[in-house]
Amino acid sequence: MFIYRFFSSLIIGISYPIIKLRLKSKRGKQRIGILKNGFEKCVWIHAASVGEVNAVKPLINQLLQKYPQKDFIMTTMTATGLEAAKTISPKLVVSLFPMDVLFIQKRFYNTINPELIILVETELWPNMLHIARKRKIPVVMVNARISDSSFPKYRNLRIFWKPVWKAIKAVNAQSEKDERRFIGLKFDNVVNAHNLKFCIELPEFNKTTLRKELSYSKDDFIIVWGSSRPGEEKLFKEVLIRLKEQIDNLKVVIVPRHLHRIPQVCEIFKEFDYHFYSKLEEPVDILFVDEMGILNMIYALSDIAVVGGSFFNFGGHNPLEPAFYGTSTIIGKYHHSCRDSVDRLLENNGIIVSDKKRLTDDIMNLYNNKELRKQLGLNAKQTLGLNSDSLKTNLMILEKYLK
């Protein structure tokens, strides 16, 4: 750990004058631990990106409501995560995470003076934890998880991590498997608090109204591919060619995970009629969503949701969003990033796990069986309710550290 602290400080220390000159923007200053205003005391919540921010949103809202006298700050690793954090509450101060360099982290600690640190999932930063331990600031992990690929790395480097892991006073794991892994790594006070992602708060939509607003008819059969990743659009094109031969009034909505890829995706479907969400044109074969924050609405109006990032090895994206709207959902076999969510849905017959070869048949099976489609969606929505105790469990544990 000393070696990590020494070299991270040395490298940044040497280059700091250049970094300081280049990082003149507000966000740049945040990266070197500079905030406009500080706190006498606060609760510091740290999450990586959009998915983690959205997962912990209900918990933050409960904390803000229960402790109105306290200040809360949330940091994120990514700019998109920062934008998502800004939408939670005007009471929540947000910032980009300062670089994990000892003197930068100390500056940030001195500015915000945290009384409690809440880490979302597995945001473990050595210098951050080192300072927390030295200053006797409790750290609690919520929705904690260790991926299949990360677990052996943490296990093999326990000697390196063990001193700073002592700063972590409680681990609220998101599944039984994660609970066993944290216990195996000798963390203290580990409990299976279940997955906070099941406590999602999304806007309610009326399916009939939505379809009218977007000029779809009640007879259109709408399939959405949410958060598509490279390779998946080509796969979907092949599937679509076969589906069009069998499904009347078929309409397709494609929501790429990254909007800068829209031109590439359009090129793949150049022989099809398509339009863009931003243009609000009459529906044709394909709608490309070219704006942020629309995916949930599209899930709500669709007959079938295909969750992307899962048919090639990207780890998958959140299947609980279409589940919230009772939309029958298909996900690919590469879903290790949302493993627990998929497992819970499978236990309750609330999702179909498919692959590249079976996808067309799985879609057609749902198309031909309206009752199966309906039951799949109902089971998925019911699964969210069955796991909603996560919020209560996390709050109960955090209350021990919030005097």
The 8 nearest C-alpha neighbors of each residue, nearest first, counted from 0:
[[1, 3, 2, 159, 4, 160, 125, 162],
 [2, 0, 4, 3, 5, 6, 159, 126],
 [1, 3, 5, 0, 4, 6, 7, 159],
 [4, 2, 0, 1, 5, 6, 7, 125],
 [5, 3, 1, 7, 2, 6, 8, 0],
 [6, 4, 2, 8, 3, 7, 1, 9],
 [5, 7, 9, 8, 3, 4, 10, 2],
 [8, 6, 4, 10, 9, 5, 100, 3],
 [7, 9, 11, 5, 6, 100, 12, 10],
 [10, 8, 6, 12, 7, 11, 5, 13],
 [11, 9, 7, 13, 12, 8, 6, 14],
 [10, 12, 14, 8, 15, 13, 9, 7],
 [13, 11, 9, 15, 10, 14, 8, 16],
 [14, 12, 10, 11, 15, 9, 16, 8],
 [13, 15, 11, 12, 17, 16, 18, 10],
 [14, 16, 18, 12, 11, 17, 13, 19],
 [17, 15, 19, 18, 14, 20, 13, 12],
 [18, 16, 20, 15, 19, 14, 21, 22],
 [17, 19, 15, 21, 20, 16, 22, 14],
 [20, 18, 16, 22, 17, 21, 15, 23],
 [21, 19, 17, 18, 22, 23, 16, 15],
 [20, 22, 18, 19, 23, 17, 27, 24],
 [23, 21, 27, 19, 20, 24, 18, 28],
 [22, 24, 21, 27, 20, 28, 25, 19],
 [25, 23, 27, 26, 22, 28, 21, 29],
 [24, 26, 28, 27, 29, 23, 22, 34],
 [27, 25, 29, 28, 24, 30, 95, 94],
 [26, 28, 22, 24, 30, 29, 25, 23],
 [29, 27, 33, 25, 31, 30, 26, 22],
 [28, 30, 32, 33, 26, 31, 27, 95],
 [31, 29, 97, 27, 28, 32, 98, 96],
 [32, 30, 28, 97, 29, 103, 33, 98],
 [31, 33, 107, 97, 29, 103, 30, 106],
 [32, 34, 29, 28, 31, 107, 35, 30],
 [35, 33, 36, 29, 32, 37, 28, 110],
 [34, 36, 33, 37, 25, 29, 110, 28],
 [37, 35, 34, 38, 110, 111, 33, 92],
 [36, 38, 110, 111, 34, 35, 39, 112],
 [39, 37, 111, 40, 112, 41, 110, 36],
 [38, 40, 112, 111, 41, 37, 110, 113],
 [41, 39, 112, 38, 113, 114, 111, 70],
 [40, 42, 113, 70, 71, 114, 112, 43],
 [41, 43, 71, 115, 113, 114, 116, 72],
 [42, 44, 116, 72, 73, 113, 71, 117],
 [45, 43, 73, 117, 116, 118, 72, 74],
 [44, 46, 74, 118, 73, 75, 119, 117],
 [47, 45, 119, 75, 51, 52, 48, 74],
 [46, 48, 76, 75, 51, 77, 122, 80],
 [47, 49, 80, 77, 51, 50, 75, 46],
 [48, 50, 80, 52, 51, 83, 53, 79],
 [51, 49, 53, 52, 48, 54, 80, 317],
 [50, 52, 54, 53, 49, 48, 46, 47],
 [53, 51, 49, 55, 54, 50, 46, 56],
 [52, 54, 56, 50, 51, 55, 49, 83],
 [55, 53, 196, 51, 52, 56, 195, 50],
 [54, 56, 58, 52, 53, 57, 59, 51],
 [55, 57, 53, 59, 58, 54, 52, 60],
 [58, 56, 60, 59, 55, 61, 200, 199],
 [59, 57, 61, 55, 56, 60, 390, 62],
 [60, 58, 62, 56, 61, 57, 63, 55],
 [59, 61, 63, 57, 58, 62, 64, 56],
 [62, 60, 64, 58, 59, 63, 65, 57],
 [63, 61, 59, 65, 64, 60, 66, 58],
 [64, 62, 60, 66, 61, 67, 65, 59],
 [63, 65, 61, 62, 66, 67, 60, 59],
 [64, 66, 62, 63, 61, 67, 60, 68],
 [67, 65, 63, 68, 69, 64, 62, 61],
 [68, 66, 69, 63, 64, 65, 70, 62],
 [67, 69, 66, 70, 63, 65, 64, 71],
 [70, 68, 67, 66, 41, 71, 42, 40],
 [71, 69, 41, 42, 72, 68, 40, 38],
 [72, 70, 42, 41, 91, 43, 92, 69],
 [71, 73, 92, 43, 93, 91, 44, 42],
 [74, 72, 44, 93, 45, 43, 92, 94],
 [73, 75, 94, 45, 96, 95, 93, 44],
 [76, 74, 46, 95, 47, 96, 77, 81],
 [75, 77, 47, 96, 95, 48, 46, 80],
 [78, 76, 80, 79, 48, 75, 81, 47],
 [77, 79, 81, 80, 82, 76, 95, 75],
 [80, 78, 82, 81, 77, 49, 83, 48],
 [79, 81, 48, 49, 83, 77, 78, 82],
 [80, 82, 78, 84, 79, 83, 75, 77],
 [81, 83, 79, 85, 84, 80, 78, 86],
 [82, 84, 80, 81, 85, 86, 49, 79],
 [85, 83, 81, 86, 82, 87, 80, 52],
 [86, 84, 82, 83, 87, 81, 93, 88],
 [85, 87, 84, 83, 88, 82, 89, 81],
 [88, 86, 84, 85, 56, 89, 91, 83],
 [87, 89, 90, 91, 86, 85, 60, 84],
 [90, 88, 91, 87, 85, 92, 86, 93],
 [91, 89, 88, 92, 63, 71, 70, 87],
 [92, 90, 89, 88, 71, 72, 93, 73],
 [91, 93, 72, 73, 71, 90, 94, 89],
 [94, 92, 73, 72, 74, 91, 85, 84],
 [95, 93, 74, 96, 73, 29, 81, 75],
 [94, 96, 74, 75, 29, 76, 30, 97],
 [95, 97, 74, 75, 76, 30, 94, 98],
 [98, 96, 30, 32, 31, 29, 99, 95],
 [97, 99, 100, 30, 31, 96, 103, 104],
 [100, 98, 126, 104, 97, 127, 101, 124],
 [99, 101, 103, 8, 98, 7, 102, 104],
 [100, 102, 104, 103, 126, 105, 8, 99],
 [101, 103, 105, 104, 100, 106, 8, 107],
 [104, 102, 106, 100, 32, 105, 101, 31],
 [103, 105, 107, 101, 106, 102, 100, 108],
 [106, 104, 102, 108, 107, 103, 109, 101],
 [107, 105, 109, 103, 104, 108, 32, 102],
 [106, 108, 32, 104, 110, 105, 109, 111],
 [109, 107, 105, 112, 111, 110, 106, 104],
 [108, 110, 106, 107, 112, 111, 105, 37],
 [109, 111, 37, 107, 108, 112, 106, 38],
 [110, 112, 38, 37, 108, 113, 109, 107],
 [113, 111, 40, 108, 109, 110, 39, 41],
 [114, 112, 41, 42, 115, 40, 111, 43],
 [113, 115, 41, 136, 42, 40, 112, 116],
 [116, 114, 42, 137, 113, 136, 138, 43],
 [115, 117, 138, 43, 44, 42, 139, 137],
 [118, 116, 44, 139, 140, 138, 43, 45],
 [119, 117, 140, 45, 122, 44, 141, 139],
 [118, 120, 46, 141, 140, 142, 45, 121],
 [119, 121, 143, 142, 144, 141, 122, 118],
 [122, 120, 123, 143, 144, 119, 145, 118],
 [121, 123, 118, 120, 119, 124, 46, 47],
 [122, 124, 121, 125, 128, 118, 127, 164],
 [123, 125, 127, 126, 128, 122, 99, 129],
 [126, 124, 128, 127, 129, 163, 123, 99],
 [127, 125, 129, 128, 101, 99, 124, 130],
 [126, 128, 124, 125, 130, 129, 104, 131],
 [127, 129, 131, 125, 126, 163, 130, 166],
 [130, 128, 126, 132, 163, 131, 127, 125],
 [131, 129, 133, 132, 128, 127, 134, 126],
 [132, 130, 136, 128, 134, 129, 133, 135],
 [131, 133, 166, 135, 129, 130, 134, 128],
 [132, 134, 130, 135, 131, 129, 136, 166],
 [135, 133, 131, 132, 136, 130, 129, 137],
 [136, 134, 132, 133, 131, 137, 166, 130],
 [135, 137, 131, 134, 114, 115, 132, 138],
 [138, 136, 115, 168, 135, 166, 116, 167],
 [137, 139, 167, 116, 168, 117, 166, 115],
 [140, 138, 169, 117, 167, 168, 170, 118],
 [139, 141, 118, 170, 143, 117, 171, 119],
 [142, 140, 171, 143, 119, 120, 118, 139],
 [143, 141, 173, 120, 172, 194, 171, 119],
 [144, 142, 120, 172, 141, 173, 140, 121],
 [143, 145, 177, 120, 121, 172, 173, 146],
 [146, 144, 150, 177, 149, 147, 121, 143],
 [147, 145, 149, 148, 150, 144, 336, 335],
 [146, 148, 149, 150, 145, 151, 335, 336],
 [147, 149, 146, 150, 151, 152, 145, 153],
 [150, 148, 146, 152, 147, 151, 145, 153],
 [149, 151, 153, 152, 147, 148, 145, 146],
 [152, 150, 154, 153, 149, 155, 148, 147],
 [153, 151, 155, 149, 154, 150, 156, 148],
 [154, 152, 156, 150, 151, 155, 157, 149],
 [153, 155, 151, 157, 152, 156, 150, 184],
 [154, 156, 152, 153, 157, 151, 158, 150],
 [157, 155, 153, 159, 158, 154, 152, 160],
 [156, 158, 160, 154, 159, 161, 155, 153],
 [159, 157, 156, 161, 160, 162, 155, 154],
 [160, 158, 157, 156, 0, 161, 162, 163],
 [159, 161, 157, 158, 162, 163, 164, 156],
 [160, 162, 164, 157, 158, 163, 159, 165],
 [163, 161, 164, 165, 160, 159, 158, 129],
 [164, 162, 165, 129, 128, 161, 166, 160],
 [163, 165, 161, 166, 167, 162, 160, 186],
 [164, 166, 163, 167, 162, 161, 132, 168],
 [165, 167, 132, 164, 163, 138, 128, 131],
 [168, 166, 138, 165, 164, 139, 169, 137],
 [167, 169, 138, 139, 137, 166, 187, 188],
 [170, 168, 188, 139, 167, 189, 187, 140],
 [171, 169, 189, 140, 172, 139, 188, 190],
 [170, 172, 141, 192, 190, 140, 143, 142],
 [173, 171, 143, 191, 178, 142, 192, 174],
 [172, 174, 193, 194, 142, 143, 192, 191],
 [175, 173, 177, 193, 176, 191, 172, 178],
 [174, 176, 178, 177, 191, 179, 173, 172],
 [175, 177, 179, 174, 178, 180, 173, 172],
 [176, 178, 180, 174, 144, 179, 175, 172],
 [177, 179, 175, 172, 181, 176, 180, 191],
 [180, 178, 182, 176, 177, 181, 183, 175],
 [179, 181, 183, 177, 182, 178, 184, 176],
 [182, 180, 184, 183, 178, 179, 186, 177],
 [181, 183, 185, 179, 184, 180, 186, 178],
 [182, 184, 180, 181, 185, 179, 186, 154],
 [183, 185, 181, 182, 186, 180, 154, 157],
 [186, 184, 182, 183, 187, 181, 161, 180],
 [185, 187, 182, 181, 184, 189, 188, 164],
 [186, 188, 189, 169, 168, 185, 170, 182],
 [189, 187, 169, 170, 190, 168, 186, 171],
 [188, 190, 170, 187, 169, 171, 178, 182],
 [191, 189, 171, 192, 172, 178, 170, 188],
 [190, 192, 172, 193, 178, 174, 175, 173],
 [191, 193, 171, 389, 172, 173, 190, 392],
 [194, 192, 173, 389, 174, 191, 195, 172],
 [193, 195, 173, 196, 142, 197, 389, 174],
 [196, 194, 197, 198, 389, 54, 142, 390],
 [195, 197, 54, 194, 198, 199, 55, 319],
 [196, 198, 383, 195, 199, 194, 387, 386],
 [199, 197, 196, 195, 387, 200, 390, 57],
 [198, 200, 197, 196, 201, 54, 57, 195],
 [199, 201, 198, 57, 202, 56, 53, 323],
 [202, 200, 199, 203, 295, 323, 320, 324],
 [203, 201, 204, 200, 295, 296, 324, 299],
 [202, 204, 201, 205, 324, 299, 296, 200],
 [205, 203, 206, 202, 299, 296, 209, 208],
 [204, 206, 208, 207, 209, 203, 299, 300],
 [207, 205, 300, 209, 208, 204, 299, 210],
 [206, 208, 210, 209, 205, 211, 217, 300],
 [209, 207, 211, 205, 210, 206, 212, 204],
 [210, 208, 212, 206, 211, 207, 205, 213],
 [209, 211, 215, 213, 207, 212, 208, 214],
 [210, 212, 214, 208, 209, 213, 215, 207],
 [211, 213, 209, 210, 214, 208, 215, 207],
 [212, 214, 210, 211, 215, 209, 279, 282],
 [215, 213, 211, 212, 210, 281, 282, 216],
 [216, 214, 210, 213, 211, 219, 282, 217],
 [215, 217, 218, 219, 210, 214, 211, 207],
 [216, 218, 219, 215, 207, 210, 220, 211],
 [219, 217, 216, 220, 248, 215, 247, 249],
 [220, 218, 248, 216, 217, 221, 249, 250],
 [219, 221, 249, 248, 250, 302, 218, 222],
 [222, 220, 250, 301, 302, 251, 219, 249],
 [221, 223, 303, 251, 301, 304, 302, 252],
 [224, 222, 252, 304, 251, 253, 225, 305],
 [223, 225, 305, 253, 306, 304, 254, 227],
 [224, 226, 254, 306, 307, 227, 223, 305],
 [227, 225, 256, 255, 307, 254, 228, 308],
 [228, 226, 307, 255, 256, 225, 308, 231],
 [227, 229, 308, 231, 256, 230, 307, 255],
 [230, 228, 231, 232, 227, 233, 311, 308],
 [231, 229, 233, 232, 228, 234, 311, 227],
 [230, 232, 234, 233, 229, 228, 235, 227],
 [231, 233, 235, 234, 230, 236, 264, 229],
 [234, 232, 236, 231, 235, 230, 237, 267],
 [233, 235, 231, 232, 237, 236, 238, 230],
 [234, 236, 238, 232, 237, 233, 239, 231],
 [235, 237, 239, 233, 238, 234, 232, 240],
 [238, 236, 234, 235, 240, 239, 233, 241],
 [239, 237, 235, 241, 236, 240, 359, 242],
 [238, 240, 242, 236, 241, 237, 235, 243],
 [239, 241, 237, 243, 238, 242, 236, 244],
 [242, 240, 239, 238, 243, 244, 237, 245],
 [243, 241, 239, 245, 244, 240, 246, 238],
 [244, 242, 245, 246, 240, 241, 239, 249],
 [243, 245, 242, 241, 246, 240, 247, 239],
 [244, 246, 242, 243, 247, 241, 363, 249],
 [247, 245, 243, 249, 242, 244, 248, 220],
 [246, 248, 249, 245, 243, 220, 219, 244],
 [249, 247, 219, 220, 250, 246, 218, 221],
 [250, 248, 220, 247, 246, 219, 221, 243],
 [251, 249, 221, 284, 220, 285, 248, 222],
 [250, 252, 285, 222, 221, 223, 284, 286],
 [251, 253, 223, 286, 285, 287, 222, 224],
 [254, 252, 224, 287, 223, 255, 286, 288],
 [253, 255, 225, 288, 226, 287, 224, 227],
 [256, 254, 227, 226, 257, 258, 253, 228],
 [255, 257, 226, 227, 228, 254, 258, 225],
 [258, 256, 255, 259, 260, 226, 261, 228],
 [257, 259, 260, 261, 255, 289, 256, 290],
 [258, 260, 261, 257, 262, 263, 255, 289],
 [259, 261, 258, 263, 262, 257, 264, 255],
 [260, 262, 264, 263, 258, 259, 265, 255],
 [263, 261, 265, 264, 260, 266, 259, 258],
 [264, 262, 266, 260, 261, 265, 267, 259],
 [263, 265, 261, 267, 266, 262, 260, 268],
 [266, 264, 262, 268, 267, 263, 269, 261],
 [265, 267, 269, 263, 264, 268, 262, 270],
 [266, 268, 264, 265, 269, 233, 263, 232],
 [269, 267, 265, 266, 271, 270, 264, 236],
 [268, 270, 266, 271, 267, 265, 272, 273],
 [271, 269, 268, 272, 267, 266, 273, 265],
 [272, 270, 269, 268, 273, 284, 285, 283],
 [271, 273, 284, 283, 285, 270, 274, 269],
 [274, 272, 285, 286, 283, 284, 271, 275],
 [273, 275, 286, 287, 285, 280, 276, 283],
 [276, 274, 287, 277, 278, 286, 288, 289],
 [275, 277, 288, 278, 279, 289, 287, 286],
 [276, 278, 275, 279, 289, 290, 288, 280],
 [277, 279, 275, 276, 280, 274, 281, 289],
 [280, 278, 276, 277, 281, 275, 213, 274],
 [279, 281, 278, 282, 274, 275, 276, 213],
 [280, 282, 214, 283, 279, 213, 274, 215],
 [283, 281, 280, 214, 215, 284, 286, 274],
 [282, 284, 285, 273, 272, 281, 274, 250],
 [285, 283, 250, 272, 273, 251, 271, 282],
 [286, 284, 273, 251, 252, 283, 250, 272],
 [285, 287, 252, 274, 275, 273, 251, 253],
 [288, 286, 275, 253, 252, 289, 276, 254],
 [289, 287, 276, 254, 290, 275, 253, 286],
 [288, 290, 287, 276, 258, 275, 277, 291],
 [291, 289, 288, 293, 292, 277, 276, 258],
 [290, 292, 293, 289, 294, 258, 288, 257],
 [291, 293, 294, 290, 295, 296, 288, 83],
 [294, 292, 296, 295, 291, 297, 290, 288],
 [293, 295, 297, 296, 292, 298, 225, 254],
 [296, 294, 298, 297, 293, 299, 320, 321],
 [295, 297, 299, 294, 298, 293, 300, 204],
 [296, 298, 294, 299, 295, 300, 301, 293],
 [299, 297, 295, 321, 301, 296, 300, 294],
 [298, 300, 296, 297, 324, 301, 206, 295],
 [301, 299, 206, 297, 298, 209, 210, 296],
 [302, 300, 221, 298, 303, 299, 222, 297],
 [301, 303, 221, 222, 220, 326, 327, 304],
 [304, 302, 222, 327, 301, 328, 326, 223],
 [305, 303, 328, 223, 222, 224, 306, 327],
 [304, 306, 224, 329, 330, 328, 223, 225],
 [307, 305, 330, 225, 224, 304, 329, 318],
 [308, 306, 227, 226, 309, 225, 315, 305],
 [307, 309, 315, 313, 228, 227, 316, 310],
 [308, 310, 315, 331, 333, 307, 334, 311],
 [311, 309, 331, 333, 308, 354, 332, 355],
 [312, 310, 309, 313, 333, 308, 230, 231],
 [311, 313, 333, 314, 309, 310, 308, 315],
 [314, 312, 308, 315, 311, 309, 333, 334],
 [315, 313, 334, 336, 335, 333, 312, 309],
 [316, 314, 309, 308, 334, 313, 336, 333],
 [317, 315, 308, 307, 318, 306, 337, 314],
 [316, 318, 319, 320, 337, 315, 306, 340],
 [319, 317, 320, 321, 306, 316, 322, 341],
 [320, 318, 322, 317, 321, 323, 197, 340],
 [319, 321, 323, 322, 318, 317, 295, 324],
 [320, 322, 298, 326, 324, 323, 319, 318],
 [323, 321, 319, 379, 325, 380, 320, 324],
 [324, 322, 320, 380, 321, 325, 319, 383],
 [325, 323, 321, 322, 299, 326, 380, 320],
 [324, 326, 376, 322, 380, 377, 323, 379],
 [327, 325, 376, 321, 324, 322, 328, 303],
 [328, 326, 376, 303, 375, 372, 304, 325],
 [327, 329, 304, 350, 303, 305, 326, 351],
 [328, 330, 351, 305, 352, 350, 304, 306],
 [329, 331, 352, 306, 305, 353, 309, 351],
 [332, 330, 309, 310, 353, 354, 352, 333],
 [331, 333, 334, 354, 309, 352, 353, 310],
 [334, 332, 309, 314, 312, 331, 310, 335],
 [333, 335, 315, 314, 309, 336, 337, 332],
 [334, 336, 338, 314, 337, 333, 315, 146],
 [337, 335, 314, 334, 338, 315, 316, 146],
 [338, 336, 335, 340, 334, 339, 341, 317],
 [337, 339, 335, 341, 340, 336, 334, 342],
 [338, 340, 342, 341, 337, 343, 174, 194],
 [341, 339, 343, 337, 342, 338, 344, 319],
 [340, 342, 344, 338, 339, 343, 345, 337],
 [343, 341, 339, 345, 344, 340, 338, 346],
 [344, 342, 346, 340, 345, 341, 339, 347],
 [345, 343, 349, 341, 347, 346, 342, 350],
 [344, 346, 348, 342, 347, 343, 349, 350],
 [347, 345, 343, 344, 348, 342, 349, 341],
 [346, 348, 345, 344, 349, 378, 382, 343],
 [349, 347, 345, 346, 350, 344, 378, 375],
 [348, 350, 379, 378, 344, 375, 347, 345],
 [351, 349, 328, 344, 345, 348, 329, 375],
 [352, 350, 329, 353, 330, 328, 349, 345],
 [353, 351, 330, 331, 329, 332, 350, 354],
 [352, 354, 331, 358, 330, 357, 351, 332],
 [353, 355, 331, 357, 356, 358, 332, 310],
 [354, 356, 358, 357, 310, 353, 234, 331],
 [355, 357, 354, 358, 359, 353, 360, 238],
 [358, 356, 360, 354, 359, 355, 353, 361],
 [357, 359, 361, 360, 355, 354, 353, 356],
 [358, 360, 362, 361, 238, 357, 363, 242],
 [361, 359, 363, 357, 362, 358, 364, 356],
 [360, 362, 358, 364, 363, 359, 357, 365],
 [363, 361, 359, 365, 364, 360, 366, 358],
 [364, 362, 366, 360, 365, 361, 367, 359],
 [365, 363, 361, 367, 362, 366, 360, 368],
 [364, 366, 368, 362, 363, 367, 372, 361],
 [367, 365, 363, 364, 368, 362, 369, 372],
 [366, 368, 364, 365, 363, 369, 362, 371],
 [369, 367, 365, 371, 370, 366, 364, 372],
 [368, 370, 372, 371, 373, 367, 366, 365],
 [371, 369, 373, 372, 368, 374, 375, 365],
 [372, 370, 374, 368, 373, 369, 375, 365],
 [373, 371, 369, 375, 370, 365, 327, 374],
 [372, 374, 370, 376, 371, 375, 369, 377],
 [375, 373, 377, 371, 376, 372, 378, 370],
 [376, 374, 349, 378, 372, 327, 373, 377],
 [375, 377, 325, 327, 326, 379, 373, 374],
 [378, 376, 374, 380, 379, 325, 375, 381],
 [379, 377, 349, 381, 375, 376, 380, 374],
 [378, 380, 349, 322, 376, 382, 381, 377],
 [381, 379, 322, 377, 325, 323, 382, 383],
 [380, 382, 378, 384, 379, 383, 377, 385],
 [383, 381, 385, 379, 384, 380, 378, 344],
 [384, 382, 197, 381, 380, 386, 385, 387],
 [385, 383, 387, 381, 382, 386, 380, 197],
 [384, 386, 382, 383, 387, 381, 388, 197],
 [387, 385, 384, 383, 388, 197, 382, 389],
 [386, 388, 384, 389, 198, 385, 197, 383],
 [389, 387, 391, 386, 390, 392, 193, 385],
 [390, 388, 193, 392, 192, 387, 391, 195],
 [389, 391, 393, 388, 392, 195, 394, 58],
 [390, 392, 394, 388, 389, 393, 395, 387],
 [393, 391, 389, 395, 394, 390, 192, 388],
 [394, 392, 390, 396, 395, 391, 389, 397],
 [395, 393, 397, 391, 396, 392, 398, 390],
 [394, 396, 392, 398, 393, 397, 391, 399],
 [397, 395, 393, 398, 394, 399, 392, 400],
 [396, 398, 394, 399, 400, 395, 393, 401],
 [399, 397, 401, 400, 395, 396, 394, 402],
 [398, 400, 397, 396, 401, 402, 395, 394],
 [399, 401, 398, 397, 402, 115, 137, 396],
 [402, 400, 398, 399, 397, 115, 114, 66],
 [401, 400, 399, 398, 114, 66, 397, 115]]
